[in-house]
Amino acid sequence: MKNFLIFLNIIISILIVLFILIQGKGAGLGSAWGGGGEFFQTRRGIEKLTLRITVILIILFLLISLINFFIVR
């Protein structure tokens, strides 16, 4: 069980890093591939989805880490 939780945490952490890198700082998803001058205050479409998936993955990572720490000793 402990090995499975550690493996799951590793997979989730890699996904978190990938989703954070996809988002880009202060710009839309289009700027990651050379797009450009437009700047929107709100996230729309795929950007909103990637943000929500990132938040869900971070919460899962935290919960699995706490389970691994408190329950599996």
C-alpha positions in Angstrom: 0.0 0.0 0.0 2.8 2.4 0.9 4.6 1.7 -2.3 1.4 2.4 -4.3 0.9 5.7 -2.5 4.5 6.8 -3.2 4.2 5.8 -6.8 0.9 7.7 -7.1 2.5 10.8 -5.5 5.3 10.7 -8.0 2.9 10.5 -11.0 0.8 13.3 -9.6 3.8 15.5 -9.0 5.0 15.0 -12.5 1.6 16.0 -13.8 1.5 19.1 -11.6 4.9 20.2 -13.0 3.7 19.7 -16.6 0.4 21.6 -16.0 2.2 24.5 -14.3 4.7 24.7 -17.2 1.9 24.7 -19.7 0.1 27.6 -18.1 2.9 30.3 -18.5 3.3 33.3 -16.3 0.7 36.1 -16.7 -0.1 35.3 -20.3 -2.5 33.1 -22.2 -1.8 29.6 -23.4 -1.1 31.0 -26.9 2.1 32.7 -25.7 3.7 29.4 -24.9 3.9 28.7 -28.6 5.0 32.2 -29.7 1.6 33.8 -29.8 1.2 37.1 -28.6 0.1 40.6 -28.0 -3.4 39.9 -26.7 -3.8 39.9 -22.9 -7.0 38.8 -21.2 -7.8 39.4 -17.5 -9.8 36.3 -17.1 -8.9 32.7 -18.1 -11.0 31.2 -20.8 -11.5 27.8 -22.3 -8.5 25.5 -22.1 -6.6 27.9 -19.8 -9.4 27.7 -17.2 -9.5 23.9 -17.6 -5.7 23.6 -17.0 -5.9 25.8 -13.9 -8.7 23.7 -12.5 -6.9 20.4 -13.2 -3.8 21.8 -11.6 -5.7 22.8 -8.5 -7.3 19.3 -8.3 -3.9 17.6 -8.7 -2.4 19.7 -6.0 -5.2 18.9 -3.6 -4.9 15.2 -4.5 -1.1 15.4 -3.9 -1.7 16.9 -0.5 -4.3 14.4 0.6 -2.2 11.4 -0.6 0.8 12.8 1.2 -1.2 13.2 4.4 -2.6 9.7 4.1 0.9 8.4 3.6 2.2 10.2 6.6 -0.5 9.6 9.1 -2.1 6.3 8.3 0.6 4.2 6.7 3.3 4.0 9.4 
